[in-house]
Amino acid sequence: EKTFLPYGTKLCGGQYMIIDSISNGGFGKTYKAKYIGEDSKRFAHTVVIKEFFYNQLQKRATGTTEVISSSNQIKNINKVRDKFFTEAEKIRKFSDCDNIIKVYDVFDENNTSYYSMEYIKGKNLRDYVPSGGALDESEALLIIRKVANALKRMHSEGMLHFDVKPANIMIADDGRVVLIDFGAAHRFFGESSEYTQPLDVRSNGYSAPEPIEVAKESYDIYSLGATLSYMLGG
């Protein structure tokens, strides 16, 4: 798609090079990239980069990597972009939790924001569960406890994931269980929550029934239970 960054594009002062596009969501584009910086021991060469790109209100300047925002929507775009940047910084602080995807760098470039994170070789839980079958109870419980550990860490910092489901849980080739895709994550404080329209993050069969605006930790726990049901029932 023409709005993706071209392959070979370098980011973060030349530390990363785009080698493939992965997905295109309403608020961001995801790429596979190589780390080509000098600190080769810092982390694996292959990474994932998320670019903030509000598809309805932004476009790519022809022949460049620059992102252009609709002039009459800049305030709204910046509000969502600030949230994107802040949450990426927050996730980076969760590096002590082995069950949350690791964020390496958060940076601004091309008139937008980016963050780089680990590339996980493996399958998401939706594909990991046998087609038409189910997992053994012992394996399902082991996986769900690891996801619960990730949510416990998030909730302790006042953050909801908001989109826990099999497609957002990776089973790495080495057996590690990792919660991914924090595009819907937001913070909650006391009786009020920070909620930015028009995020529609409901996933049929996994999202809790209560209104998004009043969601608490129980919202993620409901989704966790639905995920366990999927593993046990196929």
C-alpha positions, 0 to 999 in steps of 0.5 A: 500500500502506498501509505506504508514506508518504502522498504529500505527506509531508515529510522531513529537516526539510521538505527533501523531499516524497514524490510517489510510491512506487517499490518495497517490499523486505524491508528498505526502501521506495523513494520518488520525492520532490522537494527543496523546501529552500532550496538549490535549486542543491545538486542536481536537484529530483527525488530518490529516498528509501530508507526503512529498513522491516523488513517482517516486524518493523515496521509503520506506526502507523495515521494517522501516519508513525511506524514501530513495531518488534516489541518482542521484536525491537528488538535485531535490527532496530536491528542491521540498521538501523545497517548500513543507515545506515552503508552509506548514509554509506559510499556517500555518500563515493563521490561522486567515482565517476561510476559509483556512484549519488550519495547526498545526505543520510542522516538519522533520522526517524519512528523509522527511517532514510532516505537520499536519492539521485539520480534517474536518468532512463533504463533499467536494463540488463535493459531496455536490452538488446534483447529476444531480441537482444544489444549490440554487443561494443564497447558491451558492453565499454564498459558493463562497464568502467564497472561495473568502475570502480564495483566497483574503487572499492567494493572499495578501501574494503572493500565488496562490492556483492553484487547486481551484475546487469543490473537494478541497472545504469542506463544514463542518457539521457545515456549515463552508466552507474551501479551502483545498489541497495546494499541488499545491500552489506556490508563485508569485512575480512581473512578475516572478513566482517560478515554479518547474517542473514537477508539472502537476496540471491542472484539466479539466473544472476548470484550466485556459487556460493560461500557468502555468508559467505565471499564476497570481491571475486571474488563481484562479479567473477563477477556482472560476468562473468555480466552481460557474458554477458547483454549479449553473448548477449541 
